[in-house]
Structure formats: C-alpha cells, structure tokens
Amino acid sequence: MKKMNAKDILVPTISLFVICFVATILLAFVNGFTAPKIAAISAENAANSRKIVLPDAKEFKEMSKDKIEYFEGKDKDGNTVGYVFTTTCTDDHKGYAGEIKVMTGIDKDGKVTGIEFIKINETPGLGMNAKNDSFKDQFKGKTGVVGVSKTGKSDTEIQALTSATITSQAVTSAVNVALELYLQIGGGN
C-alpha cells in the first residue's frame, strides 16, 4: 500500500474547492439574471388566474385588511363584483404530496366563482386530476363551509376525486379558508 503524503491530499482538496467556488459563482450569476424574468412570469400567471376565477371583473385592485391580503375585482364601471384570495390548505388537511395553494374567486354575494391552482404536486393520474375542470367546477356557486363526499356532490359538498380523497380535502380546506377570509374582510356587507 502506498504511503500518502500531504500533496496527495491537498491537490484534490484544492481542486474540488476551486470547482465548487466557480460553480457557485456561475449559479449566482444565472440566478441574478433569471430571477426578474421568473418573477415577471409568475406575476403574469397570477393576473391571468385572477381573470379566470373572477371572470366578471375587468380590473383588480390589491387590498389589505387586518393582515389579510387579497384582490378586489371591479367591473368596467368601477363597481365591486367580488374578491380573489390565494390560500393554502390547512395543517390538518395537507395534500398527499404536501401543501396545495389555491386561488379562489368569490363574488360579492359570497359564492365561489372559480378556483385555480397556484401550487399542486400530487400523484399523477390521481390527485393531479384536481386540475381538471370537472373537479374545479364543483366549487362554483358554493358558499359557507364546503364539505367533501365520497358518494356524490350536494349544495354544500363536492364529490371527492376517486382514490384521491386526501387531495380533495386539501383543496376544499384551501377554498374554505378563502370563504372565511371573505367573511373577515366584511364581504357581502
């Protein structure tokens, strides 16, 4: 067995340090270059999602009340038509693969006008079916507290996705948080 000397240890160590240092500098440069573009795309996607979840609104005004941040939707005449909240599922109803973030439109009468996903990473073919319009449309017109049923939907419940009840409950909890925030800001009064 060959006896190791200081040179056998230092040369690879210094080489790895230099490689890591250069890679870090390059990653920082790329991040600095792409971060503003990523932020702009994210803002554009959020604006488009607001138009989807509250289709009667022609413009949106960012609002804040009692530490609640939301958007107020106005029609072409400047009348309030509803509100848009971005919420996450509650701690007791997380998605199968973690947090689910939902944008919810609520009209001035407290009825859900639509939902869009901001963040979802569920099982393909099961939980990701929540992104299908057939699932999302179940929330339209719902008020108060929305429940989840395995057998069928009703005025107060949506039907859970087959083999994805955890995802269905997580999405519903995020929508329920939005409905609660609507009440907290004095919506409907």
Summary of the structure (lengths in Angstrom):
residues: 189
radius of gyration: 23.5
end to end distance: 84.3
largest distance: 86.1
contacts: 559
relative contact order: 0.13
helix: 44%
strand: 25%
